Amino acid sequence: MEEKRGWSQLKHIKLDRKRLARRVKKAEGATQRHAHRFIVRRIDNIRLVTREITIWLLVVGVIIAAIGLQLIWGRSGFMRSSPAAGGTYVEGVVGEVDTMNPLFVSTPAEASVARLVFSSLYNYDETGSIRQDLARSLSSDQSGRVYTIVIRDDAQWHDGTALTAKDIVFTINLIKNPATRSPLRINWLDVSVTATNAKTVQFTLPATYAAFPHALTFPIMPEHLLKNIAPGSLRESAFSRSPVGSGPFSFRLLQQADNVSKHKVIHLLANSAFYGGSPKLGRFELHAYPTEDAIIRAVQAGELSGASGIPGTSLGLIDHSQYTLTPQALYSGVYLLFNTNNPILKDAKVRKALQVGTDMATLRKAVGGGVLPLDSPVIEGQLTGGDFPHLAPSDPAKARALLDEAGWVMSGSTRVKEGKTLEFTITTTKSTEYDRSVDVITKEWQKLGVKVNKKVVDVSGVSSTFVQDVLRARNFDMLLYELSIGADPDVYAYWHSSQVGQSGYNFSNYVSKVADASLASARLRLEPELRSAKYKQFVRQWQEDAPALGLYQPVLQYVANPGVSAVRPGTILVNEADRYANVQYWTVSDRLLYQTP
């Protein structure tokens, strides 16, 4: 009852609004007094000490900055940037991949696969010098005809099988077998090879050969996988589509990226058991593009970590903020080879006139610049002692005089002799640089009264018959072609008269007793000074006979992302694939590491 009475009393309580308003007003006044006392007055005090506060804030800021700089400077003393292991390097190269068997290499792309997957007794380092690869030691007898090589104990094939001297003997015999049809055969016809034990192999030469160590850069093949395959079937075998080597990378997969453009991708894995040390990269993707235009498009699209063989004429199309350029001279030469069996070109005066009347400086500029002068069959730096023979600058007046002496007289805009026009067809392969070279030569020779036609052969297709129909048959008046000179100046194969014919590489059909004697003598000399003297004698005779025009020494243009570590500036390449001389150390990123004091 009392509880009910209490709740009923609450209903009768009346709200005194005036009293409530007085209390609210009183609270408001108290609040304003407290705000004025504790906030407004103190703001005035802060204004009085603004300068002191600012100074203290600046001091604190300087202290914090000093501490930060100290940490950065201190870290630089015990930390360093280092290439990080792992990752995938994606490289582009020009050329089709018809086979991955290194005994049948015919394109830069196939040569790249061979160098990454297979090993050799010797190869070339970043200075262009020959170095040991599988070989651990090399010795020769007093005659200079017998060489003994001991190979490494830790070399093995990608399937885990040990690599032995028997593999080397098997490879040489495979190359020498005519049924194999390897282009390397001509180099080993008269050489015999035997395995004296599991790790020692002996080569016996028919005569002293000073450049023999350079011949030991051939790829070694696995006997245990190939011994039951007929040599004539080797090129078309499963091994040639899925190779097993002993190099820094092992084959994983061949991908047909584009059936229309024939763009292929070769996927490789790092060989952790590689005797030269496991590569830092985890994977290597080699993109083979059939044309220069295709690889340029891939570079422009940013699809590649790096690319090899970019023509000098296309360097202006590269975004230099996205790629860095590393130019490197190759030990090869681009020549205009004269077929001296041609009735007109048999006359040395005509060949000499064409040599004298061509402005090579203009030609080198037209192909994009960057290429090096070359007026001889060897590279100047290959010979010692100075006094290297060079041709005089072009002299159109002298060229016209020589043609007059040869009986070719002007008739209108061209020269004629006995009713025949002084006319030639220059045959070349498809290349922007070669096209521009022919264009310059055409203009230069038109001034002399010489008519020039151009024939371009596309060698990118698998069905190309360029080697058989043009090179071996010598089916050309003039051939614009690149000859690989190599690290040693022995160019016997290109210019000795014994190499004339379908099985040889003397494409000019050049015959000279003086040149033959110099070349034959030089390869027998082991002393560098005597060899250089013989080669200089050969060069002088070659320049006088003019069986070809040396146009330029090509320079490999390698582009790569700024963040990768790959081909180093200043590297000298004997062949384009020698850019992999330090491939074990290539990386695609960096990381910070603590360093030991």
C-alpha positions in Angstrom: 0.0 0.0 0.0 2.8 2.4 0.9 4.5 1.7 -2.5 1.4 2.5 -4.4 0.9 5.6 -2.4 4.5 6.8 -3.3 4.0 6.4 -7.1 0.7 8.2 -6.9 2.3 11.1 -5.1 4.8 11.5 -8.1 1.9 12.3 -10.3 1.0 15.4 -8.3 4.6 16.9 -8.4 4.6 20.2 -10.3 7.6 21.5 -12.4 8.8 24.9 -11.2 9.9 26.4 -14.5 11.1 29.7 -13.1 13.3 28.0 -10.5 14.8 25.7 -13.2 15.6 28.6 -15.5 17.4 30.4 -12.6 19.5 27.4 -12.0 20.4 26.9 -15.7 21.4 30.6 -16.0 23.5 30.3 -12.9 25.3 27.2 -14.3 25.8 29.1 -17.6 27.5 31.9 -15.8 29.7 29.6 -13.8 30.8 27.8 -17.1 31.7 31.1 -18.7 33.7 32.2 -15.7 35.6 28.9 -15.7 36.3 29.1 -19.5 37.5 32.6 -19.2 39.7 31.8 -16.2 41.2 28.5 -17.5 41.2 28.9 -21.3 41.0 32.5 -22.5 43.4 33.9 -20.0 45.9 31.0 -20.6 45.6 31.6 -24.4 46.8 35.1 -23.7 49.7 33.6 -21.7 50.6 31.3 -24.6 50.7 34.2 -27.0 53.3 35.8 -24.7 55.5 32.7 -25.0 55.0 31.9 -28.7 58.7 32.7 -29.5 59.9 30.3 -26.9 57.5 27.5 -28.0 58.6 28.0 -31.7 62.3 27.8 -30.7 61.7 24.6 -28.7 59.8 23.0 -31.6 62.6 23.8 -34.0 65.1 22.3 -31.5 63.1 19.1 -31.2 62.8 18.9 -35.0 66.5 19.3 -35.5 67.1 16.6 -32.9 64.7 14.2 -34.6 66.3 14.9 -38.0 69.8 14.3 -36.6 68.8 11.0 -35.1 67.3 10.0 -38.5 70.5 10.9 -40.4 72.6 9.1 -37.9 70.5 6.0 -38.4 70.9 6.3 -42.2 74.6 7.0 -42.1 75.1 4.3 -39.5 73.2 1.7 -41.6 75.4 2.5 -44.6 78.3 1.4 -42.5 76.9 -2.1 -41.8 74.5 -2.6 -44.7 75.0 -2.8 -48.5 72.9 -3.3 -51.5 73.4 -6.8 -53.1 71.8 -8.6 -56.1 69.0 -10.8 -54.8 68.8 -14.4 -55.8 65.8 -15.9 -57.5 63.4 -14.4 -60.0 62.9 -14.8 -63.7 65.0 -13.1 -66.4 63.0 -12.6 -69.6 65.3 -12.0 -72.6 64.4 -11.4 -76.3 66.6 -12.4 -79.2 66.2 -12.4 -83.0 66.0 -15.7 -84.9 63.8 -18.7 -85.2 64.4 -21.9 -83.1 64.1 -24.9 -85.4 66.3 -27.1 -83.3 67.8 -27.0 -79.8 70.6 -29.3 -80.7 73.8 -27.3 -80.5 75.5 -29.3 -83.4 73.0 -27.6 -85.8 73.0 -24.0 -84.7 72.1 -21.6 -87.5 70.4 -18.6 -85.8 71.3 -16.3 -82.8 68.4 -17.7 -80.9 69.6 -21.3 -81.3 73.1 -20.2 -80.3 71.7 -18.6 -77.2 70.0 -21.9 -76.2 73.2 -23.8 -76.8 75.3 -21.5 -74.6 72.8 -21.6 -71.7 72.1 -25.3 -71.7 75.4 -26.9 -72.9 79.0 -26.8 -71.8 82.3 -26.8 -73.7 85.9 -27.5 -72.9 86.7 -23.8 -73.3 84.7 -20.7 -73.8 85.3 -16.9 -73.6 85.2 -14.6 -70.7 84.0 -10.9 -70.5 87.3 -9.6 -71.9 87.0 -11.8 -75.0 89.9 -14.0 -73.7 89.7 -17.8 -73.8 89.2 -19.5 -70.5 88.6 -23.0 -69.1 85.1 -24.3 -68.9 84.9 -28.1 -68.5 88.7 -28.3 -69.0 90.8 -28.2 -65.8 94.2 -28.3 -67.6 95.7 -28.4 -71.1 99.2 -29.4 -72.2 100.9 -30.2 -75.5 103.9 -32.1 -76.6 107.0 -30.5 -78.2 105.7 -30.9 -81.7 102.6 -28.9 -80.9 100.4 -31.6 -82.5 99.3 -33.6 -79.5 97.1 -31.9 -76.8 96.1 -33.5 -73.5 93.1 -32.2 -71.6 92.0 -33.1 -68.1 88.4 -32.3 -67.4 86.6 -31.4 -64.1 85.6 -34.1 -61.6 82.4 -32.3 -60.6 80.7 -31.9 -64.0 77.5 -33.8 -64.6 74.5 -33.8 -67.0 71.2 -32.3 -66.0 69.8 -35.9 -65.4 72.5 -36.4 -62.8 74.8 -38.6 -64.9 78.6 -37.9 -64.6 80.2 -36.2 -67.6 83.3 -38.1 -68.7 86.0 -38.0 -71.4 83.9 -40.6 -73.4 81.3 -37.9 -73.9 84.0 -35.7 -75.5 85.2 -38.4 -77.8 81.6 -39.3 -78.7 80.9 -35.7 -79.6 83.9 -35.3 -81.9 83.1 -38.5 -83.7 79.5 -37.5 -84.0 80.6 -34.2 -85.6 83.0 -35.9 -88.0 80.3 -38.4 -89.2 79.0 -37.1 -92.5 75.6 -38.5 -91.8 75.2 -36.1 -88.9 75.4 -33.1 -91.3 76.8 -30.8 -88.7 78.4 -27.5 -90.0 81.2 -28.1 -87.5 82.5 -31.1 -89.4 85.0 -29.3 -91.5 87.0 -28.2 -88.4 87.6 -31.8 -87.2 88.1 -33.9 -90.3 91.8 -34.6 -89.8 91.8 -34.6 -86.0 91.8 -37.8 -83.9 90.6 -38.0 -80.3 90.9 -40.7 -77.6 90.0 -41.0 -73.9 93.0 -42.2 -71.9 90.9 -42.4 -68.7 87.5 -41.2 -67.4 88.7 -37.6 -67.1 91.5 -37.3 -69.7 91.2 -36.8 -73.4 93.9 -36.6 -76.0 93.7 -34.8 -79.4 96.2 -35.5 -82.2 96.4 -32.9 -85.0 97.9 -33.5 -88.5 100.1 -30.5 -88.1 100.9 -27.7 -85.6 98.0 -25.4 -85.2 98.5 -22.3 -83.0 94.8 -21.5 -82.6 93.8 -25.0 -81.5 92.6 -24.0 -78.0 90.0 -21.8 -79.7 88.6 -24.8 -81.5 87.7 -26.4 -78.1 84.6 -24.2 -77.7 82.4 -26.8 -79.3 79.4 -28.1 -77.3 79.7 -31.5 -75.5 77.0 -34.0 -76.1 75.8 -36.8 -73.8 76.8 -40.2 -75.1 74.5 -42.2 -72.8 71.4 -40.4 -74.3 72.5 -40.3 -78.0 74.5 -43.5 -78.6 71.5 -45.4 -79.8 70.3 -42.6 -82.1 71.4 -42.9 -85.8 73.5 -39.8 -86.7 71.3 -39.1 -89.7 68.2 -38.9 -87.4 69.7 -36.8 -84.7 68.5 -33.4 -85.9 64.9 -34.6 -85.9 65.2 -36.6 -82.7 63.3 -36.0 -79.4 66.6 -34.9 -77.9 66.8 -32.0 -80.3 63.4 -30.8 -79.1 64.0 -31.5 -75.4 67.8 -31.3 -74.9 69.8 -32.4 -71.8 73.0 -30.5 -71.3 75.5 -29.7 -68.5 75.4 -25.9 -68.6 74.1 -23.4 -66.1 70.4 -23.8 -67.1 68.4 -26.9 -67.8 65.6 -27.1 -70.4 62.0 -27.2 -69.1 59.6 -26.3 -71.9 59.3 -25.0 -75.4 56.3 -22.8 -75.9 54.8 -21.7 -79.2 53.7 -18.2 -78.1 52.3 -17.1 -81.4 51.6 -19.4 -84.3 51.2 -16.5 -86.7 54.5 -14.7 -85.9 56.4 -17.8 -85.0 57.3 -16.3 -81.6 58.6 -19.1 -79.4 59.6 -19.1 -75.7 62.2 -21.4 -74.3 61.7 -21.9 -70.5 64.8 -22.8 -68.6 65.5 -23.6 -64.9 68.7 -22.8 -62.9 71.0 -25.8 -62.6 71.7 -25.9 -58.9 74.3 -28.6 -59.5 76.3 -26.5 -62.1 80.0 -26.9 -61.5 80.6 -23.2 -62.1 78.2 -22.3 -59.2 74.4 -22.2 -59.1 73.0 -19.2 -61.1 71.4 -16.5 -59.0 68.4 -16.5 -61.2 65.7 -19.1 -60.6 64.4 -19.1 -64.2 65.4 -17.9 -67.6 62.9 -17.2 -70.3 64.3 -16.9 -73.8 61.9 -15.3 -76.3 62.8 -15.9 -79.9 61.4 -13.4 -82.3 61.5 -14.1 -86.1 62.1 -10.5 -87.1 63.8 -7.3 -85.8 60.4 -5.5 -85.9 58.9 -8.1 -83.6 61.6 -7.7 -80.9 61.4 -3.9 -81.1 57.6 -4.1 -80.5 58.2 -6.4 -77.5 60.8 -3.9 -76.1 58.5 -1.0 -76.6 55.7 -2.9 -74.8 58.0 -3.5 -71.8 57.6 -7.2 -72.0 61.3 -8.0 -71.6 63.9 -7.7 -68.9 66.5 -7.4 -71.7 67.0 -7.9 -75.4 69.9 -8.7 -77.6 70.7 -7.7 -81.2 68.7 -4.5 -81.4 69.8 -2.9 -84.8 71.4 0.5 -84.6 68.9 1.9 -86.9 66.1 1.2 -84.3 67.8 2.6 -81.2 65.7 5.8 -81.5 62.6 3.7 -81.0 63.7 2.6 -77.5 62.4 4.3 -74.3 65.7 5.1 -72.5 63.8 5.8 -69.3 62.7 2.1 -69.3 65.8 0.5 -70.7 69.5 1.1 -70.5 71.8 0.5 -73.5 75.0 -1.4 -73.5 76.8 -1.5 -76.8 79.5 -4.2 -77.3 81.7 -4.8 -80.3 81.7 -8.3 -81.8 84.7 -10.1 -83.2 83.2 -10.3 -86.7 82.9 -8.2 -89.8 80.3 -7.3 -92.3 81.7 -7.6 -95.8 80.7 -7.1 -99.4 82.1 -10.3 -100.9 83.0 -10.2 -104.6 82.6 -13.5 -106.5 86.0 -13.4 -108.3 84.6 -16.1 -110.7 82.3 -13.4 -112.1 83.7 -12.4 -115.6 83.8 -8.7 -114.7 85.0 -9.2 -111.1 87.9 -11.3 -112.3 89.6 -8.0 -113.2 91.5 -6.8 -110.1 91.3 -3.2 -111.4 87.5 -3.3 -111.3 87.5 -4.6 -107.8 90.1 -2.1 -106.7 88.1 0.8 -108.3 85.0 -0.3 -106.3 87.1 -0.4 -103.1 88.6 3.0 -103.7 85.3 4.6 -104.8 83.3 3.7 -101.7 83.0 6.1 -98.8 82.8 3.8 -95.8 82.3 6.6 -93.3 79.0 7.6 -95.0 77.9 3.9 -95.0 78.7 3.5 -91.2 76.7 6.6 -90.5 73.7 5.3 -92.5 73.4 2.1 -90.5 72.8 4.0 -87.3 76.3 4.8 -86.2 78.0 3.0 -83.3 79.6 0.4 -85.6 83.4 0.3 -85.9 85.6 0.8 -89.0 86.9 -2.3 -90.7 89.0 -2.4 -93.8 90.7 -5.7 -93.4 89.9 -9.4 -93.0 91.0 -9.4 -89.3 90.4 -7.1 -86.3 93.2 -4.7 -85.7 93.4 -5.5 -81.9 94.1 -9.1 -82.6 97.6 -8.4 -83.9 100.5 -7.1 -81.9 103.4 -4.7 -82.6 101.5 -1.8 -84.2 101.9 -0.8 -87.8 98.6 -2.3 -88.8 97.8 -1.9 -92.5 94.9 0.5 -93.3 93.4 1.6 -96.6 93.5 5.2 -97.7 90.3 7.3 -97.7 88.0 6.9 -100.6 89.1 8.6 -103.8 86.3 8.8 -106.5 88.7 10.3 -109.1 91.1 7.4 -108.7 88.3 5.0 -109.0 87.1 6.5 -112.3 90.7 6.3 -113.6 91.0 2.6 -112.7 87.7 1.8 -114.5 88.9 3.8 -117.5 92.2 1.7 -117.5 90.1 -1.5 -117.3 88.3 -0.4 -120.5 85.0 0.6 -119.0 84.0 3.9 -120.6 81.1 6.2 -119.8 78.0 6.0 -122.0 75.3 8.2 -120.6 75.0 7.5 -116.9 76.6 4.1 -116.9 79.9 2.5 -118.2 80.1 0.0 -121.0 82.7 -2.3 -122.5 82.3 -4.4 -125.6 78.6 -3.8 -125.6 78.1 -4.9 -121.9 77.0 -2.6 -119.1 79.0 -2.4 -115.9 76.2 -3.9 -113.7 76.1 -6.0 -110.6 73.5 -7.6 -108.3 74.1 -7.4 -104.6 72.6 -10.3 -102.7 71.9 -10.0 -99.0 69.7 -11.3 -96.2 66.8 -9.4 -94.8 68.1 -6.7 -92.4 67.5 -3.0 -91.9 71.3 -2.3 -91.6 72.0 -4.4 -94.7 69.3 -2.6 -96.7 70.8 0.8 -95.8 74.3 -0.4 -96.6 73.2 -1.5 -100.1 71.5 1.8 -100.6 74.6 3.8 -99.8 76.8 1.6 -102.0 74.3 2.0 -104.9 74.5 5.8 -104.6 78.3 5.8 -104.3 78.7 3.5 -107.4 76.2 5.4 -109.5 78.6 8.3 -109.4 81.2 6.0 -110.9 78.9 4.8 -113.7 78.1 1.4 -112.1 74.6 0.1 -112.1 73.5 -1.9 -109.0 70.6 -4.2 -108.5 69.5 -5.6 -105.1 68.3 -9.1 -104.2 67.1 -9.7 -100.6 66.8 -13.3 -99.4 64.6 -14.1 -96.4 66.4 -16.7 -94.3 63.9 -16.6 -91.3 61.8 -19.5 -92.6 62.6 -23.2 -91.8 62.4 -23.9 -95.6 65.1 -21.4 -96.5 67.6 -22.7 -98.9 70.0 -19.7 -98.6 73.0 -21.9 -97.6 72.6 -24.4 -100.4 71.4 -22.1 -103.2 73.5 -19.0 -102.5 76.5 -19.8 -100.2 77.5 -23.2 -101.4 76.6 -22.7 -105.0 78.3 -19.2 -105.0 75.2 -18.0 -106.7 75.8 -14.3 -106.5 77.8 -11.4 -108.1 78.3 -9.8 -104.7 77.2 -10.9 -101.3 76.7 -8.6 -98.3 77.3 -11.0 -95.4 78.7 -11.2 -91.9 81.7 -13.3 -91.3 82.5 -14.4 -87.7 86.3 -13.7 -87.3 86.7 -15.2 -83.8 89.1 -14.3 -81.0 92.1 -15.6 -83.0 93.1 -13.9 -86.3 93.2 -17.3 -88.1 90.9 -16.6 -91.1 92.3 -19.5 -93.2 88.8 -20.9 -93.7 87.6 -17.7 -95.4 90.5 -16.7 -97.6 92.8 -19.7 -98.4 92.4 -21.1 -101.9 92.0 -24.7 -100.5 88.7 -23.5 -99.1 87.2 -22.7 -102.5 84.3 -24.9 -103.4 81.0 -26.0 -102.0 82.4 -27.5 -98.9 84.6 -24.5 -98.0 83.9 -21.0 -96.7 86.0 -19.1 -99.2 82.9 -17.5 -100.7 84.8 -15.0 -102.8 86.7 -17.9 -104.6 89.8 -15.9 -103.7 93.1 -17.3 -105.0 96.5 -15.8 -104.2 99.8 -17.5 -103.7 101.1 -14.8 -101.4 97.9 -14.8 -99.3 98.0 -18.7 -99.1 101.6 -18.8 -98.0 101.0 -16.1 -95.3 97.9 -17.8 -93.9 99.4 -21.3 -93.9 102.6 -20.1 -92.2 100.8 -18.0 -89.6 98.8 -20.9 -88.2 101.9 -22.9 -87.7 103.7 -20.2 -85.6 103.3 -20.4 -81.9 105.1 -17.1 -81.3 102.7 -14.1 -81.2 105.1 -11.7 -82.9 105.8 -14.0 -85.8 102.2 -14.8 -86.2 101.3 -11.1 -86.3 104.0 -10.4 -88.9 102.6 -13.1 -91.1 99.0 -11.9 -90.8 100.0 -8.3 -91.6 101.6 -9.6 -94.8 98.4 -11.4 -95.6 96.3 -8.2 -94.8 98.3 -6.1 -97.2 97.9 -8.6 -100.0 94.2 -8.9 -99.3 93.8 -5.2 -99.5 95.7 -5.0 -102.7 93.7 -7.8 -104.4 90.4 -6.6 -103.0 88.4 -9.8 -103.1 85.9 -8.1 -100.8 85.1 -4.7 -99.2 85.2 -4.5 -95.4 82.2 -2.4 -94.5 82.2 -2.3 -90.7 82.7 -4.2 -87.4 79.2 -4.8 -86.0 78.4 -3.7 -82.4 75.9 -5.7 -80.4 73.2 -3.4 -78.9 72.0 -4.9 -75.6 69.1 -3.2 -73.8 68.0 -4.1 -70.2 65.8 -2.8 -67.5 67.7 -0.4 -65.1 66.9 -2.6 -62.1 68.5 -5.8 -63.5 72.1 -6.9 -63.4 73.1 -8.6 -66.7 75.5 -7.8 -69.5 78.1 -5.4 -68.1 79.5 -2.3 -69.9 82.9 -2.8 -71.6 82.4 -6.5 -72.2 84.1 -7.9 -75.4 82.1 -10.5 -77.2 83.6 -13.0 -79.6 80.1 -14.1 -80.6 76.7 -12.8 -79.6 76.1 -15.7 -77.3 79.2 -14.8 -75.3 77.0 -12.2 -73.5 76.3 -15.1 -71.1 79.9 -15.3 -70.0 78.8 -14.2 -66.5 75.2 -15.4 -66.6 75.6 -17.2 -63.2 75.6 -13.7 -61.6 72.7 -12.1 -63.5 69.8 -10.9 -61.3 66.5 -9.1 -61.6 66.4 -7.2 -58.3 68.5 -6.0 -55.3 68.2 -6.4 -51.5 69.9 -4.8 -48.4 72.3 -7.1 -46.5 74.2 -6.6 -43.3 77.9 -6.7 -43.9 80.5 -8.0 -41.5 82.8 -5.3 -40.0 
